């Protein structure tokens, strides 16, 4: 199985990019993982929020492959402990799924088409975070999940 982190726009803050790279490098020892950056919409001042979500959503849906499971990182998603998240990844692995795509939306969230296509929603917190930080938090939790599966000492209950 491969895990894909799909996100709208580049991570421009250097210390966040460095942190993401550290955790992605660590996760590669356990499972194939890649990032898929969907370019920002450059004409946001001339289009509505709804139109921006639609365009970003179309780009996200186009990068999906048949059989992909799409999990949206969404504030209204299911809340899990780190152990529960680890168990959910393990279930995906056992199911024979080839790719699980975790998606971080743009500044206005996801379009209705993306919500309709999604196989699930995951909330990292009840708080709202900048989208770049969500990427960092997710990659750390992914690494944590792998160490939990392996019984390694990174995670403490």
N, C-alpha and C positions, 0 to 999 in steps of 0.2 A: 504494500500500500504506500501511496505517496500523499503527503499533506501539502496543500498549496495555501499560501496566505495571499489573497487578492486584495488590493487596496487601490483606491482612487488617489492619484497624485503621488509624487515622490516624497520621501522623508528628507526634509531639508535641514533639520536641526542636527548638527553634527554629533552631539553627545548622545542623542537618541539613536541615530544611525549606528554609532559605534556599539551601543548596547544591543541593538537588534542583531547586528553582525556577530557579536559574541555568542548570543544564545542560539542563533541559527547554526553557527559552527559547532556548538556543543550538541545540538539536536541531530546533526548529520551523522553522528556516531551511532544513533539508534534507529533512525528512520529517514528515508529520503524526504526532503522538504525543499520547497522552492517558493520564491515570492513572484507574484505577477503584478506589476504596477500598471494600472490603467491610467493613461494620461489625463491630466486635468483638462476640463473644458476651458478654453482660453477666452471665450466671449461671454462670460457670466454676467457682465454688466448690461448686456443687451437682450438677455433671455430671462424668463421667469424661473423661480425656484423649481416649479413642477417640470418645466422643460429641461432644466439642468439634470434633475433626477432621472428623467426619461433617457436622456443621452448617456449618462453614466451607466444607467441600468442596462441599456442595449449593449454597451461595450462589455460590461461584466458578463452578461448572458452569452455573448458571442465567444468569450474565451473558454466557456465550459465545454467539456467533452461529454459524449453520451455515457451515461452511467455514473457521472460525478454526483457525489452528495454535496449539496450546498448548505452550509451553516452560516447564518448571518450573525455577526457580532453586533448586537442590537440591545439598546437599553431596556426594551420590553421582552427580552429573551429569558430563557430559563437560567436561574442562578444555580451554580454548582460549587461544591467545595473542590479543592485541588484533587482530592482522591476520586470524587465523582467524575470530574473531567477526565482523569486518567482512565477510569473504567469505561467512559463513553468512547474514548479513542480505541481502547482494547476491543470493545464491541464492534467498532467499524473494521478493525483488522480481522477479527474472527469471521465477520460476515462475507469476506471476500471482495469487499469494495476496493477498486483500484486507486481512486483518488477521492479525498475529502477536501473540499475547498471551503476555507473559512474566509469570509469577506468583510472588509471594513468599508463602509459607504463613504460618500462624499459629505460635504458640510451640511446637507439637508437630509441625509439618510438615503433610503432605498426607494426605488419606484415600486408601484403596485405590481408590476410584472415580475420584479425580482422577488418580492414577498410571495407571490403565487408560486414561483419556481422553487423556492427554498424548501429544504427538507427539515430545517430546524432553525431556531434562534438561540443564541447564547449571550447572556449578559455577564460582563466581567465585574460589574458593580452597579449599585443604585445611583452612584454619582456619575456626572458627566465629565469626560476627559477629552482633551484634544486628540484628534484622530491619530496623530503621530505617536502619542503615548500609548494608545490602545494597541498599536503594533508591537511596541516594546513589552507591554504587560502580557500580551498574548504569547509572544515568543518565549518569555520567561516561564509562563504557565505550561507551555508545550514541553519545554525542557524539564520542568518539575514533574510533569505527568510521566515522562519517559523514565525518570529516576525512580518514581514510585513503582512503576511496572516492574522495574528491575530490582527493587528492594535496596536501592542505594541510599546512602545517608544524607542526601541533600535536603529532603523534606522532613520536617518534624511536626508531629501532631500535637 
